[in-house]
Amino acid sequence: MNWKCFTLTAILAGTALATPAAADQLDTIMSNKVLRCATFADVVPFAAPDPKTREMAGFDVDLCNAIAKELGVKAEVKPVSVEARVPEVKLGRVDITVANLAYTQSRAEQIQFSDPYYLAKEMLIVPVDDAGQKKADYEGQRVASTKGSTSEMSIKLNKSDPLTFQDTASAYLAVQQGKARGMVANTMTTTKFVNESKTKGKPMRMIEEPMLYQPIGIGMAKDNPALTAKINEVLKKLDADGEINKIWDKWLGPNTEYKMTRTDKVVPLSELKFDPIP
């Protein structure tokens, strides 16, 4: 027997046994008793400073607090820019990102997503007297949106002709003025415009078929299986207990200006039928 080889092998084996496995971020959260949560800095109704208290408030803030409560820790909300939502969690500056974060293939290469807790949709609104009934009816037609947005991408994917602006108000005005046949934005924005059009301007309606689906989940750093499993477990419990619907109704529900009803359930991404955004 080659005792030199045997000794080296034994030393290496002992070293491997003595080296602890890389700690999962969940261990750090539970040890520190704090859940560091990135949210939007100022995007109503998801997360923005309350005008009276100056404390961060909104759907995402409440969801972060609810998750922390289930974990038995304190939530520490960190407002970040739209562009920083992925880098902050990727670099470990926060534990999770709860900021209306849509699943895309490029983001999924950088961070881990939880099971989606709702499906955002890019919706098309048109004048009530428009003959179209489905998105295919608008192929080759001029449709307005904000520039560089997912809305613009959905218009291109539909083979329509995008007319883009810096903000949704300008895109909506283009439809009102007959410069575009319709306008695409997220459900929250389009619902608000349709409701406003009932008393001001040209009445609008929403095409029922979404232009694009966007699963919204919580972002975490990769290679943290225990944290991922725990966040998914907590989301499913909050969903089953009606807590997510309660938070939704507070900020986006029928008694708000958005008048939206949440019908989604927390399910694995693999169970959803949608075309992933690059």
C-alpha positions in Angstrom: 0.0 0.0 0.0 1.2 3.5 -0.8 1.1 5.0 2.8 2.0 8.5 1.5 -1.0 8.5 -0.8 -3.2 7.0 2.0 -2.1 9.7 4.5 -2.8 12.5 2.0 -6.2 11.1 1.2 -7.1 10.8 4.9 -6.0 14.4 5.5 -8.1 15.7 2.6 -11.1 13.7 3.8 -10.7 15.0 7.3 -10.5 18.6 6.0 -13.6 18.1 4.0 -15.5 16.8 7.0 -14.2 19.7 9.2 -15.2 22.4 6.6 -18.8 23.5 7.3 -21.3 23.8 4.5 -21.9 27.3 3.2 -24.4 29.0 5.4 -27.8 29.7 3.9 -29.1 33.2 4.1 -32.1 32.0 6.1 -29.7 31.2 8.9 -28.4 34.8 8.9 -31.9 36.2 9.0 -33.0 34.0 11.9 -29.8 34.7 13.8 -30.0 38.5 13.3 -33.7 38.5 13.9 -34.0 41.0 10.9 -35.3 40.6 7.4 -33.8 43.2 5.1 -36.3 43.9 2.4 -35.8 46.1 -0.7 -38.9 47.9 -2.0 -39.5 50.7 -4.5 -38.3 54.1 -3.2 -41.4 56.0 -4.4 -43.9 54.0 -6.6 -47.5 54.3 -5.3 -49.3 52.1 -4.3 -46.4 49.5 -3.9 -44.0 51.5 -1.8 -43.6 55.2 -1.1 -43.2 57.6 1.9 -46.4 58.2 3.7 -47.1 62.0 3.4 -48.0 62.3 7.1 -45.6 59.9 8.8 -42.8 59.8 6.2 -42.6 56.1 6.9 -42.6 53.7 3.9 -46.1 52.4 3.1 -47.7 50.4 0.3 -48.6 46.9 -0.8 -44.9 45.7 -1.0 -44.1 47.2 2.4 -47.1 45.4 4.0 -46.2 42.1 2.3 -42.6 42.4 3.6 -43.9 43.0 7.1 -46.2 40.0 6.8 -43.4 37.7 5.7 -41.2 39.0 8.6 -44.0 38.4 11.1 -44.3 34.8 9.9 -40.6 34.3 10.3 -40.7 35.8 13.8 -38.3 38.6 12.9 -38.3 42.3 12.3 -38.7 43.8 8.8 -36.1 46.4 7.8 -37.4 48.1 4.6 -34.7 49.6 2.3 -36.1 51.8 -0.5 -34.2 51.3 -3.8 -34.4 52.5 -7.3 -36.2 50.4 -10.0 -32.8 49.6 -11.5 -31.3 48.5 -8.2 -34.0 45.9 -7.4 -31.9 43.0 -8.8 -28.4 44.2 -7.9 -29.2 44.9 -4.3 -30.3 41.3 -3.6 -27.7 39.8 -5.9 -24.9 41.6 -4.0 -26.3 40.6 -0.6 -27.1 44.1 0.5 -30.7 42.9 1.2 -32.2 39.5 2.0 -35.2 39.7 -0.4 -36.6 42.1 -2.9 -40.4 42.8 -2.8 -40.9 45.4 -5.4 -43.4 44.3 -8.1 -40.5 42.2 -9.5 -41.5 40.5 -12.8 -39.9 37.2 -13.8 -37.7 37.6 -16.9 -35.1 35.2 -18.3 -32.3 37.7 -17.8 -33.2 38.3 -14.2 -33.6 34.6 -13.5 -29.9 34.2 -14.6 -28.8 36.6 -11.8 -31.2 35.9 -8.9 -33.6 33.3 -7.5 -37.4 34.0 -7.8 -40.0 32.8 -5.4 -43.2 31.3 -6.5 -45.3 34.1 -8.1 -47.9 35.7 -5.8 -49.8 37.3 -8.7 -49.8 37.6 -12.4 -49.3 41.1 -13.7 -50.7 41.6 -17.2 -50.0 44.1 -19.9 -53.5 45.1 -21.1 -54.8 46.9 -24.1 -57.5 49.6 -23.8 -59.4 51.1 -26.8 -62.3 53.4 -27.3 -65.6 51.7 -26.5 -66.8 51.9 -30.1 -63.7 50.2 -31.5 -64.6 46.9 -33.2 -61.6 44.9 -32.0 -62.2 42.0 -29.5 -58.8 40.3 -29.2 -55.1 41.4 -29.5 -54.7 39.8 -32.9 -57.2 42.4 -34.2 -54.6 45.0 -33.6 -51.7 43.5 -35.6 -50.2 46.1 -37.8 -52.1 48.9 -36.0 -50.6 51.8 -34.1 -50.8 51.3 -30.4 -49.4 53.7 -27.7 -47.2 53.0 -24.7 -44.4 54.3 -22.6 -40.9 54.1 -24.3 -38.6 51.3 -23.3 -41.3 49.5 -21.3 -42.6 46.0 -21.1 -45.8 47.5 -22.7 -43.8 48.5 -25.8 -42.3 45.0 -25.9 -45.7 43.5 -25.8 -46.9 45.7 -28.7 -43.9 44.6 -30.8 -44.5 40.9 -29.9 -48.1 41.3 -31.1 -46.7 42.7 -34.5 -48.4 46.0 -33.8 -46.8 49.4 -34.4 -45.7 51.1 -31.2 -46.2 54.8 -30.7 -44.1 55.6 -27.6 -44.0 58.4 -25.0 -42.1 59.2 -21.8 -45.2 58.6 -19.6 -48.5 56.8 -19.6 -50.5 60.0 -19.5 -49.1 61.1 -22.8 -49.7 57.7 -24.3 -53.3 57.8 -23.1 -53.8 61.3 -24.5 -52.7 60.0 -27.9 -55.5 57.5 -28.0 -58.0 60.2 -26.8 -56.8 62.3 -29.7 -57.1 59.5 -32.3 -53.3 59.3 -32.9 -53.3 55.7 -31.9 -56.0 53.0 -32.0 -55.3 51.9 -28.4 -52.9 52.0 -25.5 -51.0 49.3 -23.5 -50.0 49.4 -19.9 -50.2 47.3 -16.8 -53.6 46.3 -15.4 -53.5 48.8 -12.6 -52.8 51.8 -14.9 -55.3 50.7 -17.6 -58.0 50.1 -15.1 -57.5 53.5 -13.7 -57.7 55.2 -17.1 -60.9 53.2 -18.1 -62.6 54.3 -14.8 -61.6 57.9 -15.4 -62.9 57.8 -19.0 -66.4 57.1 -17.8 -66.7 60.7 -16.7 -64.0 62.5 -18.7 -63.0 62.3 -22.3 -63.7 59.5 -24.8 -65.0 56.4 -23.0 -62.6 53.5 -23.1 -62.8 49.7 -22.5 -60.3 47.0 -21.9 -59.6 44.1 -24.3 -60.0 40.9 -22.1 -57.1 39.0 -23.7 -53.8 40.2 -22.0 -51.1 41.4 -24.4 -48.5 39.8 -22.1 -48.3 38.0 -18.7 -45.7 38.9 -16.1 -45.4 36.6 -13.0 -44.5 38.7 -10.0 -42.3 37.1 -7.3 -39.8 37.8 -4.6 -36.2 38.1 -5.5 -33.4 36.3 -3.5 -29.7 35.6 -4.0 -29.0 32.3 -5.8 -27.8 29.2 -4.0 -30.0 29.7 -0.9 -32.3 26.7 -1.0 -33.5 26.9 2.6 -34.4 30.6 2.2 -36.2 29.9 -1.1 -38.2 27.0 0.4 -39.1 29.1 3.4 -40.2 32.1 1.5 -42.4 29.9 -0.8 -43.8 28.2 2.3 -44.7 31.6 3.9 -46.2 33.0 0.7 -48.5 29.9 0.4 -49.6 30.3 4.1 -50.3 34.0 3.7 -52.3 33.2 0.6 -54.3 30.4 2.2 -55.0 32.6 5.3 -56.3 35.4 3.1 -53.6 37.8 4.2 -52.3 38.5 0.7 -55.8 39.3 -0.5 -56.3 41.5 2.6 -53.2 43.5 1.7 -54.2 43.6 -1.9 -57.7 45.0 -1.1 -56.2 47.7 1.1 -54.0 49.1 -1.7 -55.5 47.9 -5.0 -58.9 46.5 -4.2 -62.5 47.4 -5.1 -62.6 50.3 -2.7 -59.5 52.0 -4.0 -59.1 54.0 -7.2 -57.7 51.0 -9.0 -60.7 48.8 -8.2 -58.9 45.5 -8.9 -59.7 42.1 -7.5 -56.9 39.5 -7.0 -57.9 36.1 -8.3 -54.4 34.6 -8.5 -53.0 32.0 -6.1 -49.4 31.3 -5.1 -48.3 28.4 -7.4 -44.9 27.2 -8.7 -43.7 29.1 -11.8 -43.7 25.8 -13.7 -47.5 25.6 -13.4 -48.1 28.8 -15.2 -48.6 29.1 -18.9 -46.8 32.2 -20.2 -44.2 33.4 -22.7 -41.1 34.3 -20.6 -39.7 37.8 -21.3 -36.1 37.7 -22.4 
